[in-house]
Amino acid sequence: MELSNILELIHAVSDSNLTQFNLQDGNLNISMSAEKTIVQQAAANADAVAFAAQYQTAVQPVLQSVPQSAVQNNAGAGASSSEKPLTGNIVKSPLVGTYYAASSPDSAPFVKVGDKVTKGQVLGIVEAMKLMNEIESEFDGTVKEILVENEQMVEFGQPMFVIE
């Protein structure tokens, strides 16, 4: 493969939404990857900075360019100091990702405040790396509070639901 073709291929991959590309042709093996989706989110959204911090090796240059105050201001986003402490059984996020209240945009939410739930019942979904992970109730009871908004980024261990 000629150098001009390789350069054209690099530009095509850079301009696309691809995050990884592999080409094997005889003895020639070309592998390219781009972390631009994470980089764009981290630069545009302070919530994503915390997500990116868990993957520092992939986005270290971005983290160095983000003001430290943006990271510190976001540290307490899960629980405001002006709110009363949470009481009851707390269901926390088992992973970092995006919370969805329903299985699709036109579907009803899995649960609403006041709904009775049983242990193992799906309360919502957290999407991480294009995988949909069901968040199940760990308790029997009634949904007292839903602490996250639909399509909100959630952190590992962030309180999401209060069940009484």
N, C-alpha and C positions, 0 to 999 in steps of 0.2 A: 504494500500500500504506500502511495506517495505521501510526502509530507504535506502537500497542499490538501489532499483528501483528509488526512488526519486533522489538520487545522479546521477544515470545514465541518468535520464531525464534532469537534470540540465546541465550536460556536453553535451548532445546532442543538447540542445537548444543553449548553449554557442558557440558550434562549427558551428552552422548553421547560415544562414542569417536572421533568424526570429528576429523580433524586439519585438514581443509580443506573449505570449502563455498562454492559460487558459485551465485547466482541472478540471472537477467537477465529482466526483465519490462518490455518497452518501453524507455523511457529510464532506468529504474531498474536499477542494477547493484549487487548486494550480494556482497561477497567477505569470508569470514571464515576465519581459520586459527588453530589452537591448537597449541602445542608442549608440551602437558601430558604426553605420554608421555615425552619426553626429560627434562622437568623432574622428574617423579616418579622416574625412574631415577637422575638425578644426585643428588637429595636422599637417596635410599635406599641408593645403592651407590657406594662410592669408586671402583670400576673404571669406572663410567659417567662420573665426573667427568673423567677423561682423555679419554673419547670426546666429552663435551660441550665440552671445551676447544677441540676442533677446529672447533666450530660456535659460537664465542663470541657472535656477533651474535644468534643465536636464543635463547641461554640466559644472557646476561650477568648478569641479576639473580640467578640461581641460583648462579653461580660466585662471586659476591661474598658470598653467605651461607654458603658451605661453608668450614669452617676450613682454612687453608693447610696445617696439619699433615696433614690427611687426604690432600691431594694429594701432599705430599712423601713420606709413608709408603708410598704406592702406587707411587712412581716406580720403585723397584727390584723390583717384583713379578715381572717376567719372569725375572730371574736372581738368585738369592739369593747373597749374598757368602760364605756359609758352604759353598756347594757348590763342587765342583771345576770348573774351566773346561771348557767343552764341546769335545770333540775329534771329528773326523769332518766329514762334509758336513752343514751345517745348512740345513733348509728353514724359511724365515721367512714370517710372515703378510704377504701383500701388501696388506692393508687392515685397518681396524678393524671388528670385528663379533663375532658369537657363533660359536664353533667347535662343529661337530657331527662326531662320529666315524663316524656311519652316515647313510644316506640317509633313514631313518625310525626312530622309537623301537623298533620291533620287528625291525629288520634287524641283521645282524651288522656289526661295525665294518669300515670299509674295510681297515684294516691293524692288526696287533698287533705287539708287540715280537718280533723274530725272523723276521718275514715277509721274504721276498725281494721287492724291488720293482724296477721298470724305470723309466727316464726317461719321464715323461708319465703314469704310473699315478696314479690318484686316491688321495690319502692321507686326505682329509677334506673338509669343507665349512665355509666361513665365510659366515654370513648377515649381510648388511649392507643395511639398508633394504628388507627383505622379498625381497631377491634372494639366491639361493643360488649361491655362487661356489666351484667345485671347486678344491681345492688339490692340485696335481700335483707329483709328485716331479721334482726337477731332476737327479737322479742315479740310476744303477744301483747296487744294493747290498742291504744288509740293514738293516731298521729296528732301530737300537740302542736308541733312547729315544723315547718320546712325551712331550713336555714340557708338554702341555696336557690338561686334563680335558674330558670331554664337557660341552657347554653353558657353557663358560667364555668370558668376554669376552677377546678378544685385541686387541692393539695393532698398528699398522703396524710391521713389522720385528721383531716378537717371535719368537724362536726357537720352533718348534713340533715339529720332528722332527729326530732325528740319524740319518743314513744312513751306514753304513760299507761 
